[in-house]
Amino acid sequence: MNILIIGPSWVGDMVMAQCLFTALRQQYPSCTIDVLAPQWSFALLERMPQVRKALSFPLGHGQFALRQRRQIGKSLKGEYDQAIVLPNSLKSALVPFFAGIKKRTGWLGELRYGLLNDWRKLDKQRYPLMIERFMALAYPPDTALTKPYPKPRLQINEAHRKAALNDFSLNSHRPILALCPGAEFGEAKRWPAAHYAKVAEAKIREGWQVWIFGSASDRPGGDTICEQLPENLREFAVNLAGSTTLAQAIDLLSCASAVVSNDSGLMHVAAALNRPLIAVYGSTSPQFTPPLAEQVQIVRLDLACSPCFKRTCRFAHYDCLHKLMPEPVIAGLNKIT
């Protein structure tokens, strides 16, 4: 049985999709799973043993491009027995339709009657977690999901990890605290750099080193964290944000003795590497997309206005993050390390 997955467009969602891949392999041990996804996601998919290959989807997030979707679909004709569409948009169901895949499974989403012929109507009360909504598509409708659920687990190649360490002249002579202070969602997920700096200072004084991860847009925030450290401690912190590829970031995160992260894609990567993890939540909630590691501490303030799930604070104060002090994060690190 050959299965095509239409993958999600966000790092965290792609990590959590591994739960679906595992469920499919448990149900159909000899099936092959290919994932049609953006090129950036290959670094994740290559580290998931359930996936045979990743297929590049060249269109950007939000592009309709009907002609290109038809061309991609026609190029896949006769290759697959089933397609499972994870995004809920109408356009995401077009490629399997044009490919003529016999069974096309997904949540109904944007009125996708016809494009999907094995569509399901989502009961959010029955499936409150994103991984449940993904995994349910592996089974016939209304099948009860069996617990414990599989967790995302990325496999690391030791040679690739050593190469990444060499590329950035890094070592593990001191325990490594990884900080992930960015979030593509926006300011309402970003714990202040000053708070991250206090955590970094506390661990460096205990004999640790600090590696900061993120995209190019997170680099200024990483610089701020380093600048707010006492001058004599700065040599033990390195800002990698914007310097690594996603593949290098994954391999280097696997070296971490502990991770502190906002609710972000890298939080889910750290969890899938099973690193001891402090997850800082502000405008969002761990009730939908919690990190799935063995050692996790969730740190958040239970304010009346949160979670609001807004990208910007409607009161312009961001109290859910700014009033969340470094002390509970440091205490959480002491519990899990």
JOQUI-V322308 format. One line per field, one symbol per residue. phi: phi as a letter, one per 20 degrees, with the letter a starting at -180 (. if undefined). psi: psi as a letter, one per 40 degrees, with the letter a starting at -180 (. if undefined). burial: # if it has 9 or more other C-alpha atoms within 8 Angstrom, else .. Layout:
phi=???
psi=???
burial=???
//
This chain:
phi=.ddddeefdcgfffffffffgfffffecgefdcdcebgggfgffffddffefbddfdeefgnfelgffffffgffdgmecebccdefeffffefgffffmffdcdrfglelegnfddcecefdfffcfeffffffgffcfgmfffeefffdfbeedefffffffffgdldbdfdgdeedceeafgpgfddfggffgfffffffffeoeccdddqegfefgffffgffefggfdffecceegneeffffffffffefeacdbffbffgfffffelegcddedcedcffdcffddfdcdecbeeefecfdmefcffdmdlffdfeeffgffffffffdc
psi=hhhhhhiieiddddddeddddddddddgdeihhihhiiddeddddeeheehdihhhheiihehdgdddddddddeehedidihhhdieiddeedddddefhdhhiiidbggfhddhegiihhhdddgdidddddddeeiiiehhhhiiiiihhhhhhddddddddddefiifdiihhhhgeihddadeehiidddddddddddddeeiihhhiaideedddddddddeiideedeehhhehediiddddddddeehdihhiigidddddddeefihhhhhhceaieedgihgidghhhhihgideihefidiheeedfddddehidddddddddde.
burial=#########.###############.....########..########.##.##..............##.###.##..#######.#.#.##########.######...#..###.##......############............####.#...##..##.........#########..#.####.############...########..##.#######.#...##.#######.#..########.###############################..#.###.#######....##..##.#....#.###.#.#..##.##..#.
//
